[in-house]
Amino acid sequence: MASLQFFARPPLPRLAYHRICGRDPGVVFLPGFKSNMNGEKALALEEFCSSAGHSFIRFDYSGCGSSEGNPEESLLGTWKNDVLTVLDNLTTGPQILVGSSMGGWLMLLASLARPKKVAGMVGIANAADYFVNRFNQLPPESRREVEETGEWKLPSRDSAGGFYTLKHEFIKESEDHCVLGSGIPVACPVRLLHGMKDEVVPWRNSVRVAEQLASDDADIILRKNADHRMSRPEDLKLLLSVVDDLIRKLTKAHLH
């Protein structure tokens, strides 16, 4: 396992990361909301890239995991900026972004911002536009209450108290980053994995992402018995085979 390092960028918080150097295309893992770089998917990808000889980076967003920063102050745009910081400063050559849940939303935003850098993408339970859509589905009186109190308790089975507390400011800022309202002008190959037993982000969200992508090389892989995490051994095996296939495809295209 690569050692823990920190990328300094005053006055912004230092970002914690693990990096393996190797061949292109490299792989960058983007964790989900309230998650970190030490999850099973990130570690499985690190082991795979290490044995395959490809570069790999996993990192924590500002205010998450081992990175510095106040989680209360982080916005979706903050985390998008973190992804771009990693791409611009810690990678060389073309990269495959692997985004889990909210990381899948961020990978789309990063690809739009750095089209020459992102050679391919793999989304796991892609949560593009998720917070905004969930908020807009609330009854008007609930939305007004959130606006007045400044806080929204988003129900979640993954959190200790049964919900995550989101600031109204977080929701409003996230509206600036929504991608599903119109086409997503991304031309690189995209693979979208989603469990049909996902009770957090419906699998149809990945279908919506595919529909909006400009790329014709976009595949959706639905796994009937997988949940939101997609971290069972058979799910990890699928993820690694999809990433391996994409690496081979990009390498072959580069050689030609």
Helices and strands as residue ranges (DSSP letters): E 4-9, E 12-20, E 23-30, H 40-52, E 54-59, G 71-73, H 76-90, E 95-100, H 102-113, E 118-124, H 130-136, H 140-149, E 151-155, E 163-167, H 168-174, G 175-177, E 190-195, H 204-212, E 218-223, H 233-255
